């Protein structure tokens, strides 16, 4: 497996004629970004350490440690990484995927899926594919098919006015302006803003802003920032009000969410 210790090293998985190719990297980086790109092969990124964010035209996806990101074939996207990174990207032959999703998705990564990726990563990209490798591939595809979408994405609107709204909120997430105030800023009526945002993202304005805060919070909490600092920077009056929002949106408070992610990884490695 190519271990890309320097992210600038170019590796073209599309040129490798194998049903399964795994690329990994281990490196501490304060911040790294790869601009827009796409591959002929569908892929999924398994993140073991650090924080990774992916952005495409239709959304932003956060990939906390011990989660995975599905990236469809041909999907143009950009990636950002920070922290003590350890991640693996699995490229699959397009013919292996019968139900091709149209968009990216943050997935749960079972302990078995993680072990299968790590096992596959031991083989160099140019090594022949043996019968044992095909058996591993078959189980890996089953585990990938069973992986659950953990809904750590921020759907992005398409229209120019709403994309302007999204860009402003991404730059200033602590801005607590009301729906009426935001509508005036982008030149829409309150009713039109609400209806258009629901049509384009499937969320109300309040739901969309909460999801934005969850995505941004997980990025920063994964980098080691405190809940208190994240809450203040996102415009909440207190850490408790931020935790309440996070729990209602994700189903768990942030500390429990990150702890559960870590413990599930540890159980898989020690079982």
C-alpha positions in Angstrom: 0.0 0.0 0.0 1.3 3.5 -0.8 1.7 5.4 2.5 1.6 9.0 1.5 3.6 10.7 4.3 3.8 13.8 2.2 0.4 14.8 0.9 1.9 16.4 -2.2 2.9 13.0 -3.5 0.6 12.2 -6.5 -0.9 8.7 -6.8 -3.5 7.8 -9.4 -5.7 4.9 -8.2 -7.6 5.0 -11.5 -4.5 3.8 -13.3 -4.2 0.7 -11.1 -6.1 -2.3 -12.7 -7.2 -4.0 -9.5 -10.7 -4.4 -8.0 -9.4 -2.9 -4.7 -6.7 -0.3 -4.0 -6.0 1.2 -0.6 -4.0 4.4 0.0 -3.1 5.5 3.5 -1.4 8.4 5.2 -0.1 9.1 8.7 1.0 12.6 9.5 0.5 15.4 12.0 -0.7 18.5 10.1 -2.1 21.8 11.5 -4.1 22.2 8.3 -4.0 20.6 4.9 -6.4 21.0 1.9 -6.8 19.3 -1.4 -8.7 21.3 -4.0 -11.5 20.0 -6.2 -10.8 16.7 -7.8 -12.6 13.5 -8.8 -11.8 9.9 -9.6 -13.3 7.4 -12.0 -13.5 4.9 -9.2 -15.9 5.2 -6.3 -14.2 5.3 -2.9 -14.6 5.5 0.8 -12.3 7.2 3.3 -11.8 5.5 6.6 -10.6 8.1 9.3 -8.9 6.7 12.4 -7.4 9.8 13.8 -7.7 13.5 13.2 -10.6 15.5 11.6 -11.5 15.4 7.9 -14.1 17.5 6.1 -15.3 17.0 2.5 -17.1 19.6 0.4 -19.0 19.1 -2.8 -21.5 21.2 -4.7 -24.4 19.7 -2.8 -23.1 19.6 0.8 -20.4 19.5 3.4 -19.6 16.3 5.3 -17.6 16.0 8.5 -15.7 12.7 9.1 -14.8 12.3 12.8 -12.3 9.7 13.9 -13.4 6.1 13.4 -16.0 7.0 10.8 -16.0 6.7 7.0 -16.9 8.8 4.1 -18.4 7.4 0.9 -17.5 9.3 -2.3 -19.3 8.3 -5.5 -17.5 7.7 -8.8 -16.9 11.0 -10.6 -18.0 13.1 -7.7 -16.1 16.4 -7.7 -15.1 17.3 -4.1 -12.4 18.9 -2.0 -11.0 17.7 1.3 -9.6 19.4 4.4 -7.6 17.6 7.2 -6.2 18.7 10.5 -4.7 17.0 13.6 -2.7 13.8 14.0 -4.0 12.2 10.9 -4.3 8.5 10.2 -6.7 7.7 7.3 -7.1 5.2 4.5 -8.8 5.7 1.2 -10.3 2.6 -0.4 -10.8 2.7 -4.2 -13.1 0.1 -5.7 -13.7 -1.1 -9.3 -16.9 0.7 -10.5 -18.4 -2.6 -11.6 -18.5 -3.8 -8.0 -21.0 -1.2 -6.9 -24.5 -2.1 -8.0 -26.3 0.7 -6.1 -24.3 3.8 -6.8 -25.4 6.7 -4.4 -25.4 10.1 -6.1 -23.9 12.0 -3.2 -21.3 11.6 -0.5 -22.3 10.2 2.9 -20.6 10.0 6.3 -20.9 6.3 7.4 -20.5 4.3 10.6 -17.5 2.1 10.4 -17.9 -1.3 12.1 -14.8 -2.8 13.8 -14.9 -5.5 11.1 -14.9 -3.0 8.3 -11.9 -1.2 9.9 -10.0 -4.5 10.2 -10.7 -5.4 6.6 -9.4 -2.1 5.4 -6.3 -2.4 7.5 -5.7 -5.9 6.3 -6.1 -4.8 2.6 -3.8 -1.9 3.2 -0.9 -4.3 3.8 -0.7 -5.2 0.1 1.3 -2.9 -2.2 -0.7 -1.3 -5.0 1.1 -3.3 -7.7 0.8 -6.7 -5.8 -1.3 -9.4 -7.6 -4.8 -10.1 -6.3 -5.1 -13.6 -4.9 -8.1 -15.7 -3.9 -7.8 -14.6 -0.3 -7.9 -11.0 -1.4 -11.2 -11.7 -3.2 -12.6 -13.2 -0.1 -11.7 -10.2 1.9 -13.1 -7.9 -0.8 -16.4 -9.8 -0.7 -16.8 -9.3 3.1 -15.7 -5.7 2.8 -18.4 -5.0 0.3 -21.0 -6.6 2.6 -19.8 -4.5 5.5 -19.9 -1.3 3.4 -23.4 -2.1 2.2 -24.5 -2.5 5.8 -22.8 0.7 7.0 -25.3 3.3 8.3 -25.5 7.0 7.2 -24.7 8.9 10.4 -26.1 12.2 9.0 -23.1 14.3 9.7 -23.6 16.4 6.6 -24.7 19.9 5.8 -26.8 20.0 2.6 -26.0 23.0 0.5 -28.7 25.0 -1.4 -28.3 25.5 -5.1 -29.9 28.9 -5.8 -27.7 32.0 -5.8 -29.5 33.8 -3.0 -29.5 30.8 -0.7 -25.9 29.9 -1.5 -25.0 33.5 -0.5 -26.9 32.9 2.8 -25.0 29.7 3.3 -21.6 31.3 2.6 -22.3 34.1 5.0 -23.3 31.7 7.8 -20.3 29.5 7.2 -18.0 32.6 7.5 -19.9 34.0 10.6 -21.6 31.0 12.3 -22.1 33.0 15.5 -24.4 35.5 13.8 -27.7 35.1 15.5 -29.8 37.2 13.1 -33.4 36.2 12.8 -35.0 34.6 9.8 -36.6 38.0 8.9 -33.2 39.7 9.1 -31.5 37.1 7.0 -34.2 37.3 4.4 -33.7 41.1 4.1 -30.0 40.7 3.7 -30.3 38.4 0.7 -33.2 40.2 -0.9 -36.0 37.6 -0.3 -39.2 37.6 1.6 -39.2 35.5 4.8 -41.8 33.2 3.3 -39.7 32.7 0.1 -36.5 32.0 2.1 -38.2 29.4 4.2 -40.0 27.7 1.3 -36.9 27.7 -0.9 -34.5 26.4 1.8 -36.9 23.6 2.6 -37.2 22.7 -1.1 -33.5 22.8 -1.7 -32.1 21.2 1.5 -35.1 19.4 3.1 -34.6 21.5 6.3 -36.1 24.5 7.9 -33.9 27.5 8.5 -33.5 26.6 12.2 -32.7 23.0 11.4 -30.2 23.9 8.8 -28.4 26.4 11.1 -28.3 23.8 13.9 -26.8 21.2 11.5 -24.2 23.8 10.4 -23.2 24.3 14.1 -22.9 20.5 14.6 -20.7 20.1 11.6 -18.4 23.0 12.6 -18.4 21.9 16.3 -17.3 18.4 15.5 -14.4 19.7 13.4 -13.2 21.8 16.3 -13.9 19.3 19.1 -12.0 16.7 17.1 -9.0 19.1 17.1 -9.1 19.2 20.9 -11.0 22.5 21.6 -13.2 22.7 24.6 -17.0 22.6 24.5 -17.0 26.0 26.2 -14.9 27.7 23.6 -16.8 26.1 20.7 -20.1 27.2 22.2 -19.0 30.8 22.6 -17.5 31.0 19.1 -20.8 29.6 17.6 -22.8 32.3 19.4 -24.3 30.4 22.3 -24.8 32.1 25.6 -23.5 29.1 27.5 -22.0 25.6 27.0 -25.2 24.0 28.3 -27.4 25.7 25.7 -25.0 24.5 23.0 -24.9 20.9 24.4 -28.8 21.0 24.4 -28.8 21.9 20.7 -26.2 19.3 19.9 -28.1 16.5 21.8 -31.4 17.4 20.0 -29.7 17.4 16.6 -27.4 14.3 16.9 -29.1 12.4 19.7 -26.1 12.5 22.1 -24.2 15.3 23.8 -20.8 16.1 22.1 -18.6 14.5 24.7 -20.6 11.2 24.6 -20.7 11.2 20.8 -16.9 11.5 20.6 -16.4 9.0 23.4 -18.7 6.4 21.7 -16.7 6.8 18.5 -13.4 6.2 20.3 -14.7 3.3 22.4 -16.2 1.5 19.4 -12.8 1.7 17.7 -11.0 0.4 20.9 -13.4 -2.6 21.2 -12.8 -3.5 17.6 -9.0 -3.5 18.1 -9.0 -5.5 21.3 -11.8 -8.1 20.7 
